Amino acid sequence: MRTLRYGSRDFDARLAEFCQSAAPAREMRVAVASILADVRARGDAAIIGQAARIDGVRLTPSRFRVNPPELLRAAKSLPVRDRLAIAAARANVLACNRPTLPRGWMGRNRQGARVGEKFDPIRRVGINIPGGQVPLVSTVVMTVTLAQIAGVPEIAVFTPCDRHGRVAAGLLAALHLCGVTEVYRVGGVYGVGAMAYGTKTIPAVDKIFGPSNAWVCEAMRQVFGTVGVGGLPGPSELMVVADGTARPAYAAADLLAQAEHGSGKEKIFLVALSRRILVAIAGEVERQLARLDRAALIRRVVRDGFLAVEVGNLAEAAAVANHIAPEHLELLVGRRSAARLLRQISTAGAIMIGNDTPTALGDFTAGPSHVLPTGRNGRYFSGLRVADFMRRTSLVQYDQRSLRLAAPVVAAFSAMERLAAHGRSVEIRLM
């Protein structure tokens, strides 16, 4: 754990250094570019080769896609408790996100022309679902459901398999229960390449979504422009802002929960309004860490990716939060303080308010999607929403009356910009 005091002589430089440590190394960028170039050039053959090299699995094009009976078997074998949990989470996601579906509209501008917008679902999307040691079953619900609300006609899911070609049964069950039929046991960087460039077996998508590790996040960054990307959600982050009302055991448990995803690149932040609460929570982190199953992995994050900042007031806490732009932000402060911080903090992906709202609720069941910006991307990206699965098109319709009113404006701009043909295109309609 590293500790800083707000306003100290080297505070800004040390905070910036800690945040910059999340940036991908040159070696990673080069390796990712090489894998993507291979997939683009060789298609299916590259998928086979990269899967064998990276994941130790032998795949053939006929095995890329998970067949429907495998999805059905996984759903039938799912314990009732898990089935109910998936249904409960999906119900909350539907209730939270259906009201946000963008609606088209038409009106009139000051010249009397009809103007408006229409919204259409993206035709084909690819969703990355992390697998491996931590198969994110909840991500199925938090992504697929939004695409379905938007009306996306083709939803293709990509997730890694183990060395025997198996995908986590819970993931397959959730996909079946959510109505997904196109699933590929292809993940990681080469999975992003397949989504972006397509192969003989795997059709390319128009936009890629889903959380990721540092490698997949870098792959998404590199293919942006060839396809759309729904943000750049990388390794998990949590910031806890704590005052004297915070329960140290709660704060520590939440920090450790976000550190356990397993990549070792996670970041956790504690912003404490006194030295006393900082020391209390840090001590509780050490006590609880010793009792956790994944202690070895989590300890690396606590050692290298845990920053504690002592601040003197709420304004300083808000300044730290706005600089870091954390994926998750917990306000373990009094009610009035929370209301003030909500007004001042504008870059967090999701904000959990009060001692009874652990981030795990947002991860699994609250309703807003848990796919959120990381790596300070919250300064300009927001969490995943229905509108991200849609395109907006402007609509404009003039008639002769409104055209005559607009003509002097077009003529003026045409002259200012020395684009005579623009002006002529209006004049010819009024002759």
C-alpha positions in Angstrom: 0.0 0.0 0.0 1.1 3.5 -0.8 0.1 6.5 1.3 -0.2 10.1 0.2 -1.4 13.3 2.0 -3.4 15.7 -0.1 -1.5 18.9 -0.7 2.0 17.6 0.2 4.9 18.9 -1.8 5.0 16.0 -4.3 1.4 15.0 -4.1 0.4 15.8 -7.7 3.4 14.1 -9.2 3.0 10.9 -7.1 -0.7 10.7 -7.7 -0.1 11.0 -11.5 2.7 8.4 -11.4 0.4 5.9 -9.6 -2.4 6.5 -12.1 -0.1 6.2 -15.1 1.1 2.8 -13.9 -2.1 1.4 -15.4 -1.0 2.4 -18.9 -0.1 -0.5 -21.2 3.6 -1.2 -21.5 5.2 -0.9 -25.0 5.9 -4.7 -25.0 2.2 -5.4 -24.5 1.1 -2.9 -27.2 3.5 -4.6 -29.7 2.4 -8.1 -28.8 -1.2 -7.2 -29.1 -0.6 -5.6 -32.5 1.1 -8.7 -33.7 -1.7 -11.0 -32.7 -4.3 -8.7 -34.3 -2.3 -8.5 -37.5 -2.1 -12.3 -37.6 -5.8 -12.7 -37.2 -6.4 -10.1 -39.9 -4.0 -11.8 -42.3 -4.7 -15.5 -41.7 -8.2 -15.6 -40.3 -9.3 -19.1 -39.0 -5.7 -20.4 -39.1 -4.6 -17.6 -36.9 -7.3 -18.3 -34.4 -6.3 -21.9 -34.3 -2.6 -21.0 -33.8 -3.1 -18.3 -31.2 -5.5 -20.5 -29.2 -2.9 -23.2 -29.1 0.0 -20.9 -28.3 -1.8 -18.7 -25.7 -4.4 -21.0 -24.1 -3.0 -24.4 -24.9 -6.3 -25.5 -26.6 -6.6 -27.3 -29.9 -9.5 -25.8 -31.9 -10.8 -26.4 -35.4 -13.2 -24.0 -37.2 -16.0 -26.4 -36.6 -15.5 -26.1 -32.9 -15.2 -22.3 -32.7 -18.9 -22.0 -32.1 -20.7 -23.5 -29.1 -23.5 -25.7 -30.4 -27.1 -25.2 -29.1 -27.3 -28.5 -27.3 -24.3 -27.6 -25.2 -26.0 -24.4 -24.2 -29.2 -26.2 -23.3 -27.4 -28.9 -21.3 -25.7 -26.2 -19.2 -29.0 -24.5 -18.5 -30.7 -27.7 -17.5 -27.9 -28.6 -15.1 -27.8 -25.1 -13.5 -28.7 -25.2 -9.7 -32.1 -23.7 -8.9 -30.4 -21.1 -6.7 -28.2 -19.9 -9.6 -31.1 -19.8 -12.0 -33.1 -17.7 -9.6 -30.2 -15.3 -9.1 -29.8 -14.8 -12.8 -33.5 -14.2 -13.2 -33.5 -11.7 -10.3 -30.5 -9.8 -11.7 -32.0 -9.7 -15.2 -35.3 -8.4 -13.9 -33.5 -5.5 -12.2 -31.4 -4.8 -15.4 -34.6 -4.7 -17.5 -36.4 -2.5 -15.0 -33.5 -0.1 -14.8 -32.7 0.2 -18.5 -36.0 -0.1 -20.4 -36.9 3.5 -19.5 -33.7 4.7 -21.0 -34.4 3.4 -24.5 -34.0 6.4 -26.8 -37.1 7.6 -28.6 -37.2 9.3 -32.0 -38.8 12.7 -32.3 -39.8 15.3 -34.8 -40.2 19.1 -34.4 -39.7 22.4 -36.3 -36.8 24.7 -36.3 -37.0 28.5 -36.4 -37.4 28.5 -40.2 -40.3 26.1 -40.1 -38.5 23.1 -41.4 -39.1 19.7 -39.9 -36.2 18.3 -37.9 -35.7 15.4 -35.6 -33.9 12.2 -34.8 -34.4 8.5 -35.2 -32.7 5.7 -33.4 -31.8 2.3 -34.8 -30.1 -0.7 -33.2 -26.6 -1.5 -34.4 -27.0 -4.5 -36.7 -24.4 -6.8 -35.3 -22.5 -6.6 -32.0 -19.8 -8.7 -30.4 -19.7 -9.1 -26.6 -16.6 -10.1 -24.8 -17.3 -12.2 -21.6 -14.2 -12.8 -19.5 -13.8 -16.5 -18.5 -10.9 -18.4 -17.1 -10.5 -18.6 -13.3 -13.2 -15.9 -12.8 -16.0 -16.6 -15.3 -18.1 -13.4 -15.2 -21.6 -14.9 -15.4 -23.1 -11.6 -14.3 -21.6 -9.8 -17.4 -23.9 -11.9 -19.6 -26.8 -10.2 -17.9 -25.3 -6.8 -17.8 -24.5 -6.7 -21.5 -26.8 -8.9 -23.5 -29.9 -7.6 -21.8 -29.1 -4.0 -22.9 -28.5 -5.1 -26.4 -31.8 -6.9 -26.4 -33.6 -3.8 -25.1 -32.1 -1.8 -27.9 -33.4 -4.4 -30.4 -30.0 -5.5 -31.8 -30.8 -8.3 -34.3 -27.4 -10.1 -34.1 -25.6 -10.6 -30.8 -22.4 -12.7 -30.9 -20.7 -13.6 -27.6 -17.0 -14.4 -27.4 -15.5 -16.1 -24.3 -12.4 -18.1 -23.7 -12.3 -21.8 -23.1 -10.0 -24.0 -21.1 -7.3 -26.3 -22.6 -10.0 -28.9 -23.3 -12.2 -26.5 -25.2 -14.7 -26.2 -22.4 -16.5 -23.0 -21.5 -17.6 -22.4 -17.9 -21.1 -24.1 -17.5 -22.5 -21.1 -15.6 -21.7 -18.8 -18.5 -23.3 -21.1 -21.0 -26.4 -21.5 -18.9 -26.7 -17.7 -18.4 -26.4 -17.2 -22.2 -29.1 -19.7 -22.9 -31.4 -18.2 -20.3 -30.9 -14.8 -21.8 -31.7 -16.1 -25.3 -28.3 -15.9 -26.9 -27.6 -18.5 -29.6 -24.4 -17.3 -31.2 -21.5 -18.1 -28.8 -17.8 -18.6 -29.7 -15.3 -20.4 -27.5 -12.8 -17.8 -28.7 -11.6 -15.0 -26.4 -8.7 -12.8 -25.5 -6.8 -10.7 -28.0 -7.4 -13.1 -30.9 -11.1 -13.0 -30.0 -11.1 -9.2 -30.4 -9.3 -9.7 -33.7 -12.0 -12.2 -34.9 -14.8 -9.7 -33.9 -13.1 -6.8 -35.6 -11.8 -8.4 -38.9 -13.9 -11.5 -39.2 -12.8 -14.9 -40.5 -14.2 -17.4 -42.9 -16.0 -19.0 -40.0 -16.7 -16.0 -37.8 -18.5 -12.9 -39.3 -17.1 -9.5 -38.2 -19.2 -7.3 -35.9 -20.0 -3.6 -36.0 -19.2 -2.8 -32.4 -17.5 -4.6 -29.5 -18.6 -4.5 -25.9 -17.7 -6.0 -22.6 -15.2 -5.8 -19.7 -11.7 -7.1 -20.2 -8.2 -7.5 -18.8 -5.4 -5.2 -19.7 -4.5 -7.2 -22.9 -8.0 -7.3 -24.2 -8.6 -3.6 -23.3 -5.5 -2.7 -25.4 -6.8 -4.9 -28.3 -10.0 -3.0 -28.2 -8.2 0.3 -28.3 -6.2 -0.8 -31.3 -9.2 -2.0 -33.4 -11.2 1.1 -32.6 -12.0 2.7 -36.0 -12.2 -0.6 -37.8 -15.2 -1.3 -35.5 -16.9 0.6 -32.8 -15.9 0.0 -29.1 -18.3 0.4 -26.2 -15.7 2.1 -24.0 -12.4 0.6 -22.8 -13.3 -1.2 -19.6 -10.1 -2.8 -18.2 -9.1 -4.2 -14.8 -11.4 -3.4 -12.0 -11.1 -0.3 -9.8 -12.7 0.9 -6.6 -12.3 4.1 -4.6 -13.7 4.3 -1.1 -14.2 7.8 0.4 -14.6 7.4 4.2 -15.2 9.7 7.1 -15.9 8.9 10.8 -19.2 7.3 10.0 -17.6 4.6 7.8 -17.4 1.0 9.2 -13.7 0.0 8.7 -14.7 -3.7 8.2 -17.1 -2.8 5.5 -14.6 -0.6 3.6 -11.9 -3.2 3.8 -14.2 -6.0 2.6 -15.3 -3.9 -0.4 -11.7 -3.0 -1.3 -10.6 -6.6 -1.1 -13.6 -7.7 -3.2 -12.6 -5.5 -6.1 -8.9 -6.7 -5.8 -9.8 -10.4 -6.2 -10.6 -10.5 -9.9 -7.2 -12.1 -10.5 -5.4 -10.2 -13.2 -3.1 -8.5 -10.7 -3.7 -5.1 -12.5 -6.7 -4.1 -10.4 -6.5 -0.7 -8.5 -8.0 0.1 -5.2 -8.1 3.6 -3.6 -8.9 4.7 -0.1 -9.6 8.4 0.4 -9.9 9.1 4.2 -10.9 12.3 5.9 -8.6 11.6 8.8 -5.5 9.7 9.6 -7.4 7.7 12.2 -9.9 6.3 9.7 -7.1 5.6 7.1 -5.1 3.5 9.6 -8.2 1.7 10.9 -9.3 0.6 7.3 -5.8 -0.3 6.3 -5.4 -2.5 9.3 -8.7 -4.1 8.6 -7.6 -4.9 5.0 -4.6 -6.8 6.4 -6.7 -8.7 8.9 -9.4 -9.8 6.4 -6.8 -10.5 3.6 -5.3 -13.3 5.7 -8.7 -15.2 5.7 -9.4 -15.0 2.0 -9.2 -18.0 -0.5 -7.5 -15.9 -3.2 -5.1 -14.2 -0.7 -2.0 -14.6 -2.8 -3.5 -12.9 -5.8 -5.1 -10.2 -3.8 -2.0 -9.5 -1.8 -0.2 -8.5 -5.0 -2.9 -5.9 -5.7 -2.7 -4.6 -2.1 1.0 -4.3 -2.4 1.3 -2.7 -5.9 -2.2 -1.3 -6.7 -3.5 0.1 -3.4 -3.3 3.9 -2.8 -4.5 5.5 0.4 -4.9 9.3 0.4 -5.5 11.4 3.5 -7.5 14.5 2.8 -8.6 17.4 5.0 -12.1 18.0 3.7 -14.8 16.9 1.2 -13.6 19.3 -1.5 -10.2 17.6 -1.5 -11.8 14.2 -1.6 -13.8 15.3 -4.6 -10.7 16.6 -6.3 -8.9 13.3 -5.9 -12.0 11.4 -7.2 -12.3 13.6 -10.2 -8.7 13.2 -11.1 -8.7 9.4 -10.8 -12.1 8.9 -12.3 -12.6 5.5 -10.6 -14.7 2.7 -12.1 -16.6 2.3 -8.8 -16.8 4.9 -6.1 -18.2 4.2 -2.6 -19.3 7.1 -0.4 -19.0 5.8 3.2 -19.8 9.2 4.6 -22.8 10.9 6.3 -25.9 11.7 4.4 -25.2 15.4 4.0 -21.6 14.7 3.0 -22.7 12.2 0.4 -25.1 14.7 -1.1 -22.4 17.3 -1.3 -19.9 14.8 -2.9 -22.5 13.8 -5.5 -22.7 17.4 -6.6 -18.9 17.7 -6.8 -17.8 14.4 -8.3 -18.4 14.1 -12.1 -16.1 11.4 -13.4 -16.9 8.2 -11.5 -18.3 5.2 -13.5 -20.8 4.2 -10.7 -21.3 5.7 -7.3 -22.5 3.6 -4.3 -24.0 5.6 -1.5 -23.8 4.7 2.2 -22.6 1.9 4.4 -25.3 -0.5 3.2 -24.3 -0.4 -0.5 -21.3 -2.5 -1.3 -20.0 -2.4 -4.8 -20.9 -6.1 -5.2 -24.5 -5.1 -5.5 -23.7 -3.1 -8.6 -21.5 -5.9 -9.9 -24.3 -8.5 -9.7 -27.9 -7.2 -9.3 -28.6 -3.5 -8.7 -29.7 -2.8 -12.3 -27.3 -0.4 -14.0 -24.7 -2.2 -16.1 -21.5 -3.1 -14.4 -19.5 -2.4 -17.6 -17.8 0.8 -16.6 -14.9 2.9 -17.7 -11.5 2.3 -16.0 -8.0 3.7 -16.3 -9.2 7.3 -15.9 -11.4 6.9 -19.0 -14.4 8.0 -16.9 -13.3 11.6 -17.7 -14.9 11.1 -21.1 -16.6 7.7 -21.2 -19.7 6.6 -19.2 -21.0 3.3 -18.1 -22.6 1.0 -20.6 -26.2 1.9 -21.5 -28.9 1.0 -24.0 -28.1 4.0 -26.3 -24.6 2.5 -26.8 -26.2 -0.3 -28.8 -28.0 2.1 -31.1 -27.2 4.7 -33.8 -28.7 8.2 -34.0 -29.6 9.6 -37.3 -30.6 13.3 -37.8 -33.7 14.0 -39.9 -34.3 17.2 -41.9 -37.2 18.2 -44.2 -37.7 21.6 -45.8 -40.5 22.9 -48.0 -40.5 25.9 -50.3 -41.6 28.3 -47.6 -39.0 27.2 -45.1 -36.4 27.0 -47.8 -36.9 30.7 -48.7 -36.4 31.6 -45.1 -33.2 29.6 -44.9 -31.8 30.9 -48.3 -30.1 34.1 -47.0 -28.4 32.2 -44.2 -27.0 29.6 -46.7 -25.9 32.4 -49.1 -24.0 34.1 -46.3 -22.2 31.0 -45.1 -21.5 30.0 -48.8 -19.8 33.4 -49.3 -17.9 33.3 -46.0 -16.5 29.8 -46.7 -16.0 30.4 -50.5 -18.2 27.4 -51.3 -20.3 28.8 -54.1 -21.8 25.5 -55.1 -23.4 25.2 -51.7 -25.3 28.4 -52.2 -26.2 27.5 -55.8 -27.8 24.3 -54.5 -30.4 26.4 -52.6 -30.8 29.1 -55.2 -31.6 26.6 -58.0 -34.6 25.4 -56.0 -36.0 28.9 -55.7 -35.9 29.9 -59.4 
